[in-house]
Amino acid sequence: MSDSVSLQDRGLDPAKALAGRMMVVTGATSGIGFAAAQALAARGACVIGVGRSEARIAEAQAAILSNNPSAQLSFCMADLSSQRQVRALAAAIREKVAAATGGLDVLVNNAGAVANWYTATEDGYELQFAVNHLAPFLLTHELLPLLRAAPAGRVVTVSSASHRNAHIHWGDVMLRRNYNTLKAYQQSKLANVLFSFELNRRLGADFHLRAYAADPGLVNTEIGLKGTSGIVRWVWERRRRGGTDPDHGAATVIFLAADPAVQASREVYWKNCRPLAPSRYAQREEEAARLWELSERLCGIESGGAR
Ligand SMILES: NC(=O)c1ccc[n+]([C@@H]2O[C@H](COP(=O)([O-])OP(=O)(O)OC[C@H]3O[C@@H](n4cnc5c(N)ncnc54)[C@H](OP(=O)(O)O)[C@@H]3O)[C@@H](O)[C@H]2O)c1
């Protein structure tokens, strides 16, 4: 479904449909996150993009503003592998949002990484688990008061079909003993779905803040070319050629962030702007609760968050 078509059908000007909405998009400097930030800003949202380098941020900002000089766009910088930087990022976002409106309508947890080898973050955690799961978990926790202040808040976390082949390796979540790039990636994308289910459970059935997991399909981005070499790089270089372009890949993310109809739905996992059943494992309540408790411990959060 094309969001702009559905907006026009409802008599709304697509360029203004999201005016006044505050949205944060992590990983907005390339691929799916860049495309989503650009499209949401084009519909009038006030977008705070997150990037990890000044140069990449400057490039992304210039590209979006050259297409849309009146875009309400700003950026924050953080390396999401560092919990210290995730907390500082949340503080910077709080400052921007408080100054603007007092509520954050949408948080898009999109930033993601692939790593060839076992790589420890400054907190001592495996890089993919840290960037792809713990950073969204911690950032969401830190921004919950702002999201709750919005009339209809949404947390959209970008997962992947690769969650389907995964389980949580409870005996060695960081895969220190037996690291494998794909196994670590799949586990982190499963964690995105378990997190979205558990956040909804903890918020309660009637709460006006909802969490969704977006599956963008196979998208032709450079994700597998960063922090990789050898066979991993070779495989992704070929595999990505079969993927859609990032604008298409971002469609479900944009839909979940923007479409008014989504709020009434209790579906959690979405692909091609439609709900889809995730793996059975991803729907197991006891696994989601266990992962939540582990994530709280790993992020130094007092137990019971999001209640
Ligand atoms: N591509 C696919 O086929 C596919 C399929 C399913 C799911 N996904 C998911 O889609 C999301 C976006 O991926 P993509 O394919 O668009 O890849 P991408 O083009 O490489 O974008 C990833 C974004 O995350 C940022 N990032 C990576 N590590 C970071 C860190 N430590 N701190 C802060 N930012 C960091 C990158 O910054 P830089 O610009 O500086 O590199 C970039 O903005 C990921 O969560 C991925 O798992 C992708």
The ligand as a Tripos MOL2 file, in Angstrom:
@<TRIPOS>MOLECULE
LIG
   48    52     1     0     0
SMALL
NO_CHARGES

@<TRIPOS>ATOM
      1 N1         19.3310   -4.3640    4.2800 N.am      1 LIG1
      2 C1         18.5000   -5.3910    4.5140 C.2       1 LIG1
      3 O1         18.2580   -6.2680    3.6520 O.2       1 LIG1
      4 C2         17.8250   -5.5250    5.8530 C.ar      1 LIG1
      5 C3         16.9000   -6.5760    6.0070 C.ar      1 LIG1
      6 C4         16.2580   -6.7250    7.2240 C.ar      1 LIG1
      7 C5         16.5180   -5.8380    8.2500 C.ar      1 LIG1
      8 N2         17.4240   -4.8220    8.0790 N.ar      1 LIG1
      9 C6         17.6560   -3.9170    9.2020 C.3       1 LIG1
     10 O2         17.4730   -2.5880    8.7610 O.3       1 LIG1
     11 C7         18.1970   -1.6930    9.6140 C.3       1 LIG1
     12 C8         18.9440   -0.6790    8.7660 C.3       1 LIG1
     13 O3         19.9230   -1.3560    8.0080 O.3       1 LIG1
     14 P1         20.3320   -0.9690    6.5240 P.3       1 LIG1
     15 O4         20.2320   -2.2030    5.7020 O.co2     1 LIG1
     16 O5         19.6360    0.2780    6.0950 O.co2     1 LIG1
     17 O6         21.9020   -0.7000    6.7120 O.3       1 LIG1
     18 P2         22.8240    0.6130    6.5990 P.3       1 LIG1
     19 O7         22.5550    1.3060    5.3150 O.co2     1 LIG1
     20 O8         24.1980    0.1660    6.9000 O.co2     1 LIG1
     21 O9         22.2630    1.5230    7.7790 O.3       1 LIG1
     22 C9         22.5720    1.2490    9.1070 C.3       1 LIG1
     23 C10        22.5370    2.5380    9.8900 C.3       1 LIG1
     24 O10        22.9300    2.2750   11.2510 O.3       1 LIG1
     25 C11        24.0360    3.1160   11.5770 C.3       1 LIG1
     26 N3         24.9010    2.4630   12.5680 N.ar      1 LIG1
     27 C12        25.5610    1.2910   12.4480 C.ar      1 LIG1
     28 N4         26.2740    1.0530   13.5690 N.ar      1 LIG1
     29 C13        26.0550    2.0930   14.4050 C.ar      1 LIG1
     30 C14        26.5260    2.4410   15.6910 C.ar      1 LIG1
     31 N5         27.4050    1.6710   16.3710 N.pl3     1 LIG1
     32 N6         26.0910    3.5890   16.2530 N.ar      1 LIG1
     33 C15        25.2410    4.4080   15.5800 C.ar      1 LIG1
     34 N7         24.7630    4.1320   14.3580 N.ar      1 LIG1
     35 C16        25.1750    2.9910   13.7710 C.ar      1 LIG1
     36 C17        24.7460    3.3530   10.2560 C.3       1 LIG1
     37 O11        25.5990    4.4860   10.3200 O.3       1 LIG1
     38 P3         26.6840    4.7860    9.1240 P.3       1 LIG1
     39 O12        25.9080    5.4790    8.0270 O.co2     1 LIG1
     40 O13        27.6750    5.6690    9.7790 O.co2     1 LIG1
     41 O14        27.2400    3.4560    8.6880 O.co2     1 LIG1
     42 C18        23.5590    3.5580    9.3460 C.3       1 LIG1
     43 O15        23.0120    4.8470    9.5110 O.3       1 LIG1
     44 C19        19.0930   -2.5790   10.4810 C.3       1 LIG1
     45 O16        18.5200   -2.7040   11.7620 O.3       1 LIG1
     46 C20        19.0640   -3.9200    9.7590 C.3       1 LIG1
     47 O17        19.2780   -5.0100   10.6410 O.3       1 LIG1
     48 C21        18.0840   -4.6530    6.8890 C.ar      1 LIG1
@<TRIPOS>BOND
     1     1     2 1
     2     2     3 2
     3     2     4 1
     4     4     5 ar
     5     4    48 ar
     6     5     6 ar
     7     6     7 ar
     8     7     8 ar
     9     8     9 1
    10     8    48 ar
    11     9    10 1
    12     9    46 1
    13    10    11 1
    14    11    12 1
    15    11    44 1
    16    12    13 1
    17    13    14 1
    18    14    15 2
    19    14    16 1
    20    14    17 1
    21    17    18 1
    22    18    19 2
    23    18    20 1
    24    18    21 1
    25    21    22 1
    26    22    23 1
    27    23    24 1
    28    23    42 1
    29    24    25 1
    30    25    26 1
    31    25    36 1
    32    26    27 ar
    33    26    35 ar
    34    27    28 ar
    35    28    29 ar
    36    29    30 ar
    37    29    35 ar
    38    30    31 1
    39    30    32 ar
    40    32    33 ar
    41    33    34 ar
    42    34    35 ar
    43    36    37 1
    44    36    42 1
    45    37    38 1
    46    38    39 2
    47    38    40 1
    48    38    41 1
    49    42    43 1
    50    44    45 1
    51    44    46 1
    52    46    47 1
@<TRIPOS>SUBSTRUCTURE
     1 LIG1         1 GROUP 0 **** ****
